[in-house]
Amino acid sequence: MTTKRLQRLKVSDNKRYLIQEDGTPFFWLGDTAWELFHKLNREEAAEYLRNRAALKFNVVQAVALAELDGIGGNNAYGRRPLRQNAEGQYDPTLPDLDGDDNYWTHVDYIVDLAASQGLYIALLPTWGDKYHRGGFGKGPEIFDGENAKAYGRWLGERYGDRSNIVWVLGGDRSLIIRNHFEVNNGLAAGLREAVRDTQLITFHPCGNASSSHHMHDEPWLDFNMIQSGHHEQVRENYKHVKADYDRLPVKPTVDAEPAYEDHPVNFNPSKGYFDQADVRTGAYYGVFAGGFGTTYGHHSIWSMTTEPKPYFIMTWQDALHRPGAAQMRHLRELMEARSYLDRVPDQSLIADNHEGANYMVATRGEQYGLIYSPNGIPFRASLGKWKGSSVSASWFDPRTGEYSAIGDYANRGEVSFSPPSSGRGNDWVLVLTVTG
C-alpha cells in the first residue's frame, strides 16, 4: 500500500473554520467508527473505508483503546494494545509492540489506508471509561495524569508524521474529580510535546454537552466538539452550536455526535429509532447554526455489530447502505459550492420562525443565504441582507441534492415561500443568491 499524504489541517484566521495547509476550506464530514481498530480485520476495514470515501465522507472518528472491552478484549488478530505491569494491571506506558502483527501495527495500517482513500482519522487515544467508568463502560480505570502524559507523548511520537490525524480527547465522559482533568490535560501535554502544533487537538464530551463546558479555555484545545446526543427526538443541537459560537475566545465548533441513524430514541427501543429525517435535521441545524461541519453516525457501525438484536438492529455491513449516510454528501456539496470563510449564522433571515420540531435555522455569506425548513412549513424570509438589487431563489432537496428554481426577487422586504412539499421527512433548504 502506498501511503498518501493529505494536507494537514489548521484553524482559519477568523477562528471559525478548519482549513488545509494551502488555505483551502475544509468541510468536516465525519463518520463514527469508534470500534474500527478493535473489531475489524484489514479486509473489513478496507470495505468500510472505501464505502465512506465513495460517499464523500472525509473524516472517520475512531478510538485506540476502544469502549467495548478495548483493553482486555482482543482485536481481529488476537492482539491487545497494552501489556500488564508487575501488579498485573494493564499499563498505558507499556504498549504491546511484540511482533510485526501487533495491535499498533494494525492501527498503523488502517490510519495509512484511510489516508490512501483521502480520509482523516479523528483519533481518540482512549475511551473515557479507562479513566472514569461513570456507571457504564467496562474499563478498567488505568489512567492518571502522569501515565496519561507518557502515553500521549508515545502516541504523538508514533503518529506525528501522519498528516491525516486529528486528536480527540475525552471519550464520552463528563469530568468530575481532579484525576479526570489531570488525565486529559496529561494526554494533551504529552501529545503537544511530540507533535507541537502540527496536529489539531479537541475533546469529545458526554451526551448533551460540548467540550467548551470543561475545556474551552485550555490552550491545547484547538476547536470545540459537541455531542448533542441520542435523547430527545426533537433536535435542538443548534442551541449547543450557538452557545459555542458566542464564546470567547473564539474557537471553531462542530457537532460530532448528533443522533445516530437507527439508534433507539433515548436509548430505549420501545420509543422507536432515529431515522434519516432526524439525521438530516441534526446535520443541517448544526452547520447552519455556525458549525464547520458535521458527523454522521450509525448505531450498528460505531459498534461494528455482527449479530442484529433489538438494541443494534442490523449488521454494520448492512448499515453501510442506510439512506441517511448517502444523503450527507449533499450537505457537503451545498456548502462547498459557495464562499466558505465569510459564512455566518444569521437567524434574522427568517421573518417568522416556528417552535420545536419546525424550528428553522439560517446562514449566509456575502453573496448568498440559506434557510433550512425541517418539515416544509411555509415561512417568510427577510431580504436586504446583501449588497445588490436582486436575488434569485431556489429550493435545495436534502434527500437528493437537486435544485429547483423559484424565481427572482428584489433584494428588500419580506417574501413568503412555500416549500414543494411538507410533513415529517420533507425538509427543504431555501437558497438565495445575489444576482444584481
N, C-alpha and C positions, 0 to 999 in steps of 0.2 A: 504493500500500500504506500503510495506517495503522499507524504504529509503536505497539506495545503496550508499556506499561511494566510490567515484572514487579517484584515486591518484591525489593530487594537481599537478599543472603544474608549471614549473620554467624554466628559461633560462639556456641553456647549458653553460658549462665552456668556450667554444670558442665564445660565444655570437652570434652564427649564427642560432641556432635552439631552439625549445622547447623540454623539456624532462619531464618525470614523476618523482615523488619523488624518485623512486628506480633507476633512471638513464636511464630508457628505452626511446628511442627517441619517440617523439610524432609528427606524421604527421598530420597536421591540415587539415581535410577535412570538410569544413563548408558548411552549407546550410543557406539560407537567409529567415527568417520568421519574419520580422520586426513587423507585427501585431499579432503575436501569442497570447500574453497575452490579447490583447484588443478585438479581434474579435472571437476567438474560445471558445467553451464551453469545458468541461472536456473530453467528449467523442470524440469530433473532435480533440482536442489536442492529445489524445491518438492515434487516427488513424494516424495523421500526424507523430508523433514521432516514432511509430512502423515502418512506411514506411521508414523513413530516417535511422533508425538504421539498418533495413534489407538491405539497400543499402550501408551500411558501412560508412555513414557519422558519424563523432564523435563530431561535434560542430554545434550548432544552434545559429544564430545571431538574437536577439530579443530585443524589446525596452519596457521599463517600462512605460514611458509617450510617447505613440505612435504618429506617424505622422498624421494619418487620424482622426483628431478631438479626439486625445487621452486624452485630459483633459476634454473637455466639453461633449464628447460623452460617452455613457455607454458601458461597456463590455457586454459579452453574458448574464450576470445575472443582468443587470440593475444597475451596480455599477460603480463609478468613483474613480480615485486614490486619489484625493485631495479634501479637504474641502475649503470653501471660508472664507476669513478673514473678519474683521469688515468693510472693504472698498468694500466688495463684489467681491474680486479678488481671483482666485484660488491660494493657497499658498503652495509652496513645503515644508514648515515647518509644514504643517497640513495634513499629510496623513490621509485619511478616514479609520479608523480601527473599525468602529462601526459594531457589529455583527460578527458572525462566518463565514459569507459568503461574506466578503468584498472583494474589488479589490485585496488587497495584499495577502489574503489567497488563492485566485485563482492563483496569481503569485507563491506563495509558492508551491502549488500543482503541477504546471507544471514544476517548477525547479526540484522538487523531482522526478516527473515522468520521466523527461529526464534522471536523474541520474540512475534510475532503468533500463533504456534502454542503458546505457553506453554512454550517450551524455552529453557533456559540454554545458553550456549556455554562449555565449558571450553577456553579458547583458549591454545594453545601459541605463543609468539612465534616459535619456531624448533624444528625437529627437531635432535637432538643432533649429527648429522653435520656441521652447519655450524660447530661448534667442536671436535669430536672424532670423526673418522671411525671410529676404533677397529677397523679391519679390515673394516668393512662400511658401506655408505652412500656415495653419490656425492659428497657435499659440494657445493662446496668449503668448506674451513675459512676463514671470513671474519671471525670474531669475536675481539675481545679485550675486556678489561674496560671500556675507555673507550668504544669504539663500541657495545658492548652497553648501556651505561648510556644513551647518547644514543638508541638505538633503543627501549629500554624506555620512556624518557620520551615519545618521539614516539607510541608505541602508547597509552600512558596518556592522553595529551592527546587523541588521536583517539577513543578508546573509553571514556573515563572517564565519559561521560554515559550510557552503556548500562548499564542495571541488570541485564542478563542475562549479564554477563561474570564468569567466574572465570578467573584467570590460572594457567597451568600451565607452569613452567619445566622444565628437564631435557631431556626428549625421548629416553628410552630409552638413556641413557648412564650409565656409571659415571664418577666424577670421579677423575682420577689425578694430573695435573700441576697446577701453580698456575693456569695460564690457565683450566682447566676451572672452577675455583672462582671465579676473577675474573669470568668471563663471566656465570655465573649470579647471583652477587651484584651484578654491574653491572646486569643486567636488572632484578633486584628493586629496586635503589636507584632506577633511572630510573622504574620503574612507581610506586613509593611516592611519589616527588616529585610525580608527576602526579595520582595517584588517592587519595593519603593512605590512609585506612583504609576507603574506600567500596567497595572490591572485594577479594575474598579472593585470596591467592596460595598456591600449593602447588608441588610438584616431582614430575615423573614420572620414576622411576628406570629402570635397566636391569632385565632379567628376573631373577626370583627374589630381589628386593630391595625395600626400602622407602626412601622419601625420608629416613626417620629415620636411616639409616646415615650420610649425609653432612650432613644439613641440619636435624636436629631442633632444635638449639639456636639456629638463626638466628632473630632476632626477626621477620623478614618472613614466615616460614613459618607460615601460619595453621592448616593441618592436614596430616597425613601422607597420602601416596599410595603404594600398593603396586602393583607389577607381579609377581604370583605366577607368571605366565607360562605357557609352552606346552611345557614339557619332559616331565615325568613324567605319565602318565595318572592315577595316584592323586593326588587333590587333597590338599594339606596346607597350604593358604593360611591356615587357622586359626592356624597357628604364627606366621606373619608378623603377623597381626592381634593376637594376644595379646601378642607382643613389643612392638608399638607401644602397645597399651592399657596396658601396665605401665610405660612410660617416664615419666620426669619431666623437665621439667614436663609436665603432662597436656595432650595435644592430640588432637583427633578424628583418626580414620583411616578409610581406605576402600581396598578392593582395586579399583583402577580398570583392571586388566588381568589378570583370570584367563583361563583358556584360552578362545580363540575357538571358536565353533562352526565345524566343517568346516576347522579348522586342522590340518595334519599333526602328529601326535604327535612331539615332539622335532624338529620341522622336517623330518621325513623321511616322505614319503608311503608308503614301504614299511612303516611302522609303523602305518598307519591314520590316522584322523582323529577329533578330538574331536567328540562329538555332544551332543544336548540333555541327556542324563543328566549328562555332565561339566559342562556349563554350569550346570545347576541346582545340582549339588553345590557348585561353586565359589561360587555366589551365596549359598546358604544357609549354608555354612560361614563365609564372610566376614562376613555380617551377624550371625549368632548368636554369633560369637566376639567381637563388640564393634564391628564396623564401622557407620558411619552410613548405609550404602547399599551399592550395588554397581554395577559397569559391565559390561554385556554387550558382546560383540564378535563379529563375523563376519568371517572371513578375507577374503572377497570384497568386503565392504562397506568396511572401513577403507581398502582399496586401490582401491576403486571399479573393480573388474575388469570389463572388457567382453568379453574372449575367454577362455573356460574353458581350463584347462590342468591338468596333474597337481598343481601346487602351489596353484592357485586354481581350484577345481573347478566354479565356476558364475559367472554374471554377478551384479553387485551387485543388479540388479532382481529376479532370481530369489531371491537370498539374503534379500531383504526379508521373505519369507514362510516362512522356516525356523521350525520349531516352538519352538526354544529362545528365540527373540526374543519370540514371543507369550506364552510362559509366565512371563516376567519380571514382568509386571504382577501376577501372583498373589502374589508375594513382597511387592511394594509394598503391595498391598491388605491382606495379612495383618498387616503391621507398622503400617500407618496406622489399622487398626481398633482398636488398643489404645493405652493410655497409652504415651507415647514417651520422654519425657525421664528417666523413672525406670527405664528398662530397663538391665540389666547382664548381662554373660555370667556363667553360673553352671553349671559342669560338675558341681557337687555334686548337681544334679537327677538325674544318671544314676548309678544304683547299680552297674551292671556294664557298662562300656563295652567296645568291641571295638577291634581294631587295624587299621591300614592302610585298605583301601577301605571297611571297615564302621564306621570311627570315627564317633561321634555327637557332636553339639555341642548345647548348651542355653543358653537365655537366659530371663530372667524380669523381670517388672515387679512392682509392689506387689500386683496382683490376678491375675496370670496367669504361666504358664510355657510354654515351647515347647521341644520336643526334636526334633531332626532326625535321622532314620534313613535313610542314603543308599541302603540296599538292602533295607529292610523286615525286618531281622533282629529277632526278639523281644528285649525288654530289660526291665529293672526300673527304675522311676522312684522317686526318694526324695521323698516328700511332706513336709508340715510346714514348708515354707519361707515360708508366708504366714500372716498373721493370719486367723483364720476356722476354722470347724469342718469344712467340707466343700468339695470341688472337683468340678466336672463335667469330664469328659474327652471329647474328640472327636478324630477324625482329619482332617487337612487334606491334600488331594491337591495337590502342587505342579504337577502336569500340567494340572489343570482348575480349581483354586481352590475346589473343593467341599469341604464339611464333611460328616462322618457321625458321629452321636452314638455314644458308647460307654456312658456311664453316670455315676453319681455315686459318690464315694468319700469316706471320712473323711480329713481332712487330717492324716494321720500315717503313719509307717512306709513300707515299700516295697511297691509294687504292680507286678505283671507285666503287660506289654502286648504283644500280637502284632499288628503292622500287618496291614491287609486283604490284602496280597499281598507277595511277596518276590522277590528276584532283581535283577539289574542293571536299572536304569531304574525300579525300583519303590521310589522314595523316598517317605517319609511324614513328616509333622510331627504329633507328639502335642501337642494343645492342652489345657492345664489352666487352668481358670478358677475363681476363688474364688466360691462360691455361698452360703456361710453362715458 
